[in-house]
């Protein structure tokens, strides 16, 4: 039996041809393929602006900068996510407050409301809320839209696990995507922020490229920008803020644009694999599945099961070892961010607020991610079911 990883990319001949075409062109970076990719994503998700960059973490950082997160600002992040969702706030000097998750494993409305009310009462309103489309599931978008209207925070949706049309749920000021190889589409490494705001898009683009602009409408040093006849000097540019080199390349963008064309098929196949899991594992008394949100499409970047390891009398490590011995790769998504040493130490020192997240800790004790990617066969999924049931009996 061939080894079945928990996730993997799919590269087709069309993808290869798209990349080769750019490699033979005049531009490897800062060329037309990037704008074409950005426009294609805008058209797909229904947003006015898209800003592509070098990875999902950079995209989150750009979003936090555009949100105006500054040293000391309080920002909310769910406890169950990859560290980057919190790190983007820390990069800006903000203080991360970890919210609990609900049974969809996304940010709990009740937990977030309690935090928002506490800091409003203390005259220190929350600057930004980062929600996470965990595993491809989304939070209660309508409820969080109401929270945004009531409390006035900037809403960043970490949608690195999910790319779907945004018009069906709306709400976030900025939505962030990742194009890592195990995600729905890949550019090798890559990320993107989409928004409807002209102002936010301008900030995102400025910070993506060193804080430098060549837009003459934005120039502030007119004596340097213009010659004696008032014409724009052709070499001139301005660095207007301390930005970053977060650019993506044209050949990466070409790969992403090619992959985007089969995104719907990719999501559908992931959904089919999870249906096989639910059909064959759903009646196992020691195995459960996280609740699916009613707010939008579940894109199933990850196929997560919840196993009562205490009841089966086996550790998670033992279960993972057995599955690996039978050619099945698994992973845990994620260790709760508040217990990672960097954030735990800051909480212990009183540098970060510390709120209880019992649902997150309960989830973490049971979570296991099963293989789920578009090129998996039904037989692969059934093989996983057979061996997981065997070890969990």
C-alpha positions in Angstrom: 0.0 0.0 0.0 1.4 3.4 -1.0 1.7 5.9 1.8 -1.2 8.3 2.2 -0.1 11.7 3.6 -2.6 13.9 5.5 -2.3 16.4 2.6 -0.5 17.0 -0.6 -0.5 19.2 -3.7 -1.8 18.4 -7.1 0.3 19.6 -10.1 -1.0 19.1 -13.6 0.6 19.5 -17.0 -1.5 22.7 -17.4 0.1 24.1 -14.2 3.6 23.2 -15.5 2.8 24.8 -18.9 1.6 28.0 -17.2 4.8 28.3 -15.2 7.1 27.6 -18.1 5.3 30.2 -20.2 6.2 32.8 -17.6 9.7 31.5 -17.2 10.2 32.2 -20.9 8.7 35.7 -20.7 10.3 39.0 -19.9 9.1 39.1 -16.3 9.8 36.8 -13.4 8.6 39.2 -10.8 6.6 42.5 -10.6 5.1 41.6 -14.0 1.6 41.1 -15.5 1.0 37.5 -14.2 0.6 38.9 -10.7 -2.1 41.3 -11.6 -3.9 38.6 -13.7 -3.8 36.3 -10.7 -5.1 38.9 -8.4 -7.9 39.8 -10.7 -8.9 36.2 -11.2 -9.2 35.8 -7.4 -11.2 39.0 -7.1 -13.6 37.7 -9.8 -13.9 34.3 -8.0 -14.5 35.5 -4.5 -16.4 38.7 -5.4 -14.1 41.3 -3.9 -12.8 44.6 -5.5 -9.1 44.3 -4.5 -6.6 41.5 -4.1 -3.0 41.9 -3.0 -0.8 38.8 -3.5 2.3 38.3 -1.4 5.0 35.7 -0.6 3.1 33.6 2.0 0.0 33.5 4.2 1.9 34.8 7.2 3.0 37.8 5.3 -0.6 38.3 4.2 -1.7 38.3 7.8 1.0 40.7 8.8 0.0 43.1 6.0 -3.6 42.9 7.1 -2.7 43.7 10.7 -0.6 46.7 9.5 -3.5 47.9 7.3 -5.9 47.5 10.3 -3.7 50.0 12.1 -2.6 47.6 14.9 -0.1 49.4 17.0 1.9 48.7 20.2 -0.5 48.0 23.1 -3.6 47.5 21.0 -5.8 44.7 22.2 -6.7 42.2 19.4 -8.7 38.9 19.7 -7.5 35.6 18.1 -9.1 32.2 18.7 -7.0 29.7 20.7 -7.2 27.0 18.1 -5.3 28.1 15.0 -1.8 28.1 13.6 0.6 30.5 15.4 0.7 32.9 12.5 -2.9 34.1 13.2 -1.6 35.5 16.5 1.9 36.4 15.4 0.7 38.9 12.9 -0.7 40.9 15.8 2.5 40.5 17.9 4.7 41.7 14.9 2.8 45.0 15.2 3.3 45.2 19.0 -0.4 44.4 19.7 -1.5 42.4 22.7 -3.2 39.1 21.8 -6.2 38.0 23.8 -7.2 34.4 23.1 -10.9 33.6 22.7 -12.3 30.2 23.1 -13.8 28.1 20.2 -17.2 26.6 19.9 -18.2 23.2 18.6 -17.4 24.3 15.0 -13.8 24.8 16.3 -14.1 28.5 15.2 -14.1 31.6 17.4 -16.9 31.5 20.0 -19.3 34.4 19.7 -19.9 34.3 23.5 -16.2 34.2 24.3 -15.5 37.1 21.9 -18.4 39.2 23.2 -17.2 38.8 26.8 -13.8 40.0 25.9 -15.1 42.9 23.8 -17.4 44.0 26.7 -14.6 43.8 29.3 -12.2 46.1 27.3 -15.0 48.5 26.3 -15.9 48.9 30.0 -12.2 49.5 30.8 -12.1 52.3 28.1 -9.6 50.2 26.0 -11.7 49.0 23.1 -10.5 46.0 21.0 -8.7 47.1 17.8 -9.1 44.0 15.7 -10.6 40.6 15.7 -9.0 37.8 13.8 -11.5 34.9 13.1 -10.2 31.7 11.6 -11.9 29.4 9.0 -10.6 26.4 10.9 -10.2 23.3 8.6 -12.4 25.1 6.0 -15.3 25.8 8.4 -16.3 29.4 9.1 -17.5 31.2 12.2 -21.0 32.5 12.5 -20.5 35.3 10.1 -23.8 37.1 10.7 -23.2 37.1 14.5 -19.7 38.5 14.1 -20.9 41.1 11.6 -23.3 42.3 14.4 -20.4 42.4 16.9 -18.3 44.4 14.4 -21.2 46.9 14.0 -21.6 47.2 17.8 -18.0 47.4 18.9 -16.3 48.9 15.9 -13.3 46.7 15.6 -11.4 45.8 12.3 -12.4 42.3 11.3 -9.7 40.1 9.7 -10.8 36.7 8.4 -7.9 34.2 8.4 -9.3 32.1 5.6 -6.0 30.3 4.8 -8.1 27.1 5.0 -10.9 28.2 2.8 -11.4 30.1 -0.5 -15.0 30.5 -1.4 -17.1 33.3 -2.9 -17.5 36.0 -0.2 -20.8 37.4 -1.3 -22.7 34.7 0.5 -21.4 35.6 4.0 -19.8 39.0 3.9 -18.6 40.9 6.9 -14.8 40.9 7.2 -12.8 44.1 6.3 -10.0 41.9 5.0 -9.8 38.2 4.1 -6.5 36.4 4.0 -5.6 33.3 1.9 -2.6 30.9 1.9 -1.2 29.1 -1.1 0.9 26.6 0.8 1.2 23.2 -1.0 -1.4 21.5 1.2 -4.0 24.3 0.7 -6.8 24.3 -1.9 -4.6 26.0 -4.4 -0.8 26.4 -4.3 1.8 28.8 -5.6 4.6 26.8 -3.7 4.5 29.5 -1.0 2.2 32.4 -1.3 -0.6 34.4 0.2 -3.2 37.1 -0.6 -5.4 39.6 1.1 -8.7 40.6 -0.4 -10.8 43.6 0.5 -13.5 45.9 -0.8 -11.8 49.0 0.7 -9.7 51.3 -1.5 -7.9 52.6 1.5 -7.0 49.2 2.9 -5.9 48.0 -0.5 -3.6 51.0 -0.9 -2.0 50.3 2.5 -1.6 46.6 1.7 0.2 47.3 -1.6 2.5 50.0 -0.1 3.6 47.7 2.8 4.1 44.8 0.4 6.9 46.6 -1.4 9.2 48.3 1.2 6.7 51.1 1.7 7.7 52.5 -1.7 5.3 54.1 -4.2 5.8 55.2 -7.7 2.3 56.7 -7.9 2.8 60.4 -8.6 -0.6 61.2 -7.0 0.8 60.1 -3.7 4.2 62.0 -3.8 4.8 64.4 -1.0 8.3 65.7 -1.9 7.3 67.7 -5.0 10.7 69.4 -5.4 12.3 66.1 -6.0 9.4 64.5 -7.8 9.2 67.1 -10.6 11.6 68.8 -12.9 11.7 72.6 -13.4 8.9 72.3 -16.0 6.7 70.5 -13.6 7.0 67.1 -15.3 7.4 64.0 -13.1 11.0 62.8 -13.0 10.9 59.3 -14.6 13.2 57.6 -12.1 11.5 59.0 -9.0 9.9 57.0 -6.2 9.2 57.6 -2.5 9.5 55.4 0.5 6.6 56.6 2.7 6.6 54.0 5.4 8.7 51.2 6.8 7.4 48.4 4.6 8.6 44.9 3.7 9.6 42.9 0.7 6.6 40.6 0.7 6.3 40.3 -3.0 5.3 37.1 -4.9 6.9 36.1 -8.2 5.2 36.0 -11.6 5.8 32.3 -12.1 4.2 31.6 -8.7 1.2 33.7 -9.7 0.9 31.8 -13.0 0.8 28.5 -11.0 -1.9 30.0 -8.7 -4.0 31.2 -11.6 -3.8 27.8 -13.2 -4.8 26.0 -10.0 -7.7 28.4 -9.4 -9.4 27.1 -12.5 -10.0 23.7 -10.8 -10.7 25.0 -7.3 -14.4 24.1 -7.3 -13.5 20.5 -8.3 -10.8 20.4 -5.6 -13.3 21.5 -2.9 -15.9 19.1 -4.1 -13.5 16.1 -4.0 -12.5 17.0 -0.4 -16.2 17.1 0.6 -16.7 13.7 -1.0 -13.8 12.2 1.0 -15.2 13.5 4.2 -18.6 12.1 3.4 -16.9 8.7 3.1 -15.3 9.2 6.5 -18.6 10.2 8.1 -20.4 7.3 6.5 -17.9 4.7 7.7 -16.8 6.2 11.0 -20.0 8.0 12.1 -21.3 5.1 14.0 -18.1 4.5 16.0 -18.9 5.4 19.5 -15.4 6.7 20.2 -15.1 8.9 17.1 -16.9 12.1 16.4 -16.7 15.0 13.9 -16.7 18.8 14.6 -20.0 20.5 13.9 -20.3 22.1 10.5 -21.1 25.8 10.5 -24.4 27.0 9.0 -22.8 30.2 7.8 -21.2 29.0 4.6 -19.5 26.2 2.6 -17.2 23.9 4.5 -14.1 23.6 2.2 -12.5 20.8 4.2 -8.9 21.8 4.0 -8.6 19.3 6.8 -10.6 16.2 7.7 -10.6 16.3 11.5 -12.0 13.6 13.8 -12.4 13.8 17.5 -11.3 10.6 19.2 -11.9 9.8 22.9 -8.4 8.4 23.5 -9.1 7.8 27.2 -12.0 5.5 26.4 -10.1 3.5 23.8 -7.2 3.1 26.2 -4.6 4.3 23.8 -2.6 7.5 23.5 -2.9 9.7 20.4 0.8 9.0 19.7 0.1 5.3 19.7 -2.8 5.7 17.3 -0.7 7.8 15.0 2.1 5.3 15.1 -0.2 2.4 14.2 -1.7 4.4 11.3 1.7 5.3 10.0 2.8 1.7 10.1 -0.2 1.1 7.9 0.8 3.8 5.4 -1.5 6.5 6.8 -0.2 9.9 7.6 -2.0 12.0 10.2 -1.4 15.3 12.0 -2.8 17.4 14.9 -4.2 20.8 14.1 -3.4 22.6 16.3 -1.7 22.8 19.7 -3.6 25.7 21.3 -1.6 28.9 20.8 -1.9 30.1 24.4 0.1 27.1 25.6 2.9 27.5 23.2 5.9 28.7 25.2 6.2 32.1 23.7 2.6 33.1 24.5 2.4 31.1 27.8 5.5 33.0 29.1 4.0 36.3 28.2 0.8 35.5 30.0 2.6 34.3 33.0 4.6 37.5 33.2 1.4 39.5 32.9 2.4 40.9 29.5 -0.7 39.4 27.8 -4.2 38.9 29.2 -5.0 35.4 30.2 -8.6 34.1 29.6 -9.8 30.5 30.1 -10.3 28.5 26.9 -11.8 25.2 28.1 -13.4 24.2 24.8 -10.1 24.7 23.0 -8.3 22.5 25.5 -11.0 19.8 25.2 -10.8 19.9 21.4 -7.0 19.6 21.5 -7.1 16.4 23.6 -9.2 14.6 21.0 -8.3 16.1 17.6 -6.7 14.1 14.8 -6.4 15.2 11.1 -7.0 12.4 8.6 -5.7 12.4 5.0 -7.8 14.7 2.7 -6.6 15.9 -0.7 -8.1 15.9 -4.2 -6.1 13.1 -5.7 -7.1 10.6 -2.9 -9.2 7.7 -4.2 -12.2 6.2 -2.5 -10.2 3.1 -1.8 -7.6 5.3 0.0 -10.4 6.8 2.2 -11.8 3.3 2.9 -8.3 2.1 3.9 -8.1 4.9 6.4 -11.5 4.1 7.8 -10.7 0.4 8.2 -7.6 1.0 10.1 -8.9 3.8 12.3 -11.9 1.7 13.3 -9.6 -1.2 14.1 -7.3 0.9 16.4 -10.3 2.7 18.1 -12.3 -0.4 19.0 
